[in-house]
Every structure is written in C-alpha cells, then in structure tokens.
Amino acid sequence: GNGIGPVLEMIDILKVLKRQDSPKDLEEKSIFLAARILEILGKAKKGPALYEALQIGIDIPREKLSDNIEKRLQEMLEKGLEEEAKRLLMRYGWTAALLSAIGYKEWKGYFEGEKNMEAVKEEIIKHTKQLVKKQLTWFRAQKGIHWIKDVAKARNLINTFLISLKSS
C-alpha cells in the first residue's frame, strides 16, 4: 500500500467530528479518533523516554473483565446506543468510518432486518472481548508496566516512584 488509505480515513473521521452536534458526541468520537490514529501509526518511534514515568496496569481476572463488558453494554443500551447508531447511520451512512467501530457496526444487520437484538448484543460483546484481548496482549508485551491486583500495591509503587523523583 501507498500509506494514503489511513490518512484519507483520518480525514473522513475529522470531517465527521466537525459536524457533531453535542460536546459529548465530540468527546466520544475524539477518543475514537485518537485510538484509531494510534492504531494506524502502529509502532511509534523507538528511543529513550523523554520523561520518567510510572506505568501501572490493573490485572483484572478474565471473568470480572467479561462481566464488566456485559454490564457496560447494558448501560450503553439503556442510555440509547441503538438510537445513537440509527442517528449516525441516517446522518452519515454506513461508509462513515465511525460506524465501523465496535458498538456501531454490529447494528447493520439489525437495521436491515437480518438479525435480532440478541445477535447484536452477542456480536458487540464478542468484538469487545476480541479487542480487549488484543490490547492486553499489546500491553503485556510492553516493558516497564507494573501489573497490580490491589490498590495497596499501586500506592506503594506510586510512593516509591515519587520518592525516587525527589532524590534525583
């Protein structure tokens, strides 16, 4: 590839962002855009860190993570995810990059009468879990992340880090 495809996709996303009708929409889509840009850019330039940083990862058991995903989807549905997807579809069509995101793309078959609500929910959960697995794999491969299971360990790490900064 010539590398122009991802750039054109980002331009499309920016055009959509400029037309959002509420700060909440803009904030949510900006987060999506930032994540997409990071994904497109892929491997950032390697080199020494510009600043000292403490990186902490929260090690959540898979079952708890799965429960969190399902609860979050239910909250999103209760807050109008279906209506939001329908509104975005009517405004921008399925070709809009935003509608290829998890939580939106799964509605296509539903709106076209090809699948039911339960299938939409199952697909969103499945795709979210796949993304979480991919993200965890990436984060676990990063050097320097301190994986914790409890707040006490995080506090200790933070205090030790701050003390080391004061003494350097």
Secondary structure, DSSP 8 states (H G I E B T S, - for coil): --SHHHHHHHHHHHHHHHT-SSHHHHHHHHHHHHHHHHHHH-S---S--SS---EEEE---HHHHHHHHHHHHHHHHHTTHHHHHHHHHHHH-TTSGGGGSTTTGGGHHHHTTSS-HHHHHHHHHHHHHHHHHHHHHHHHHSTTEEEESSHHHHHHHHHHHHHHHHH-
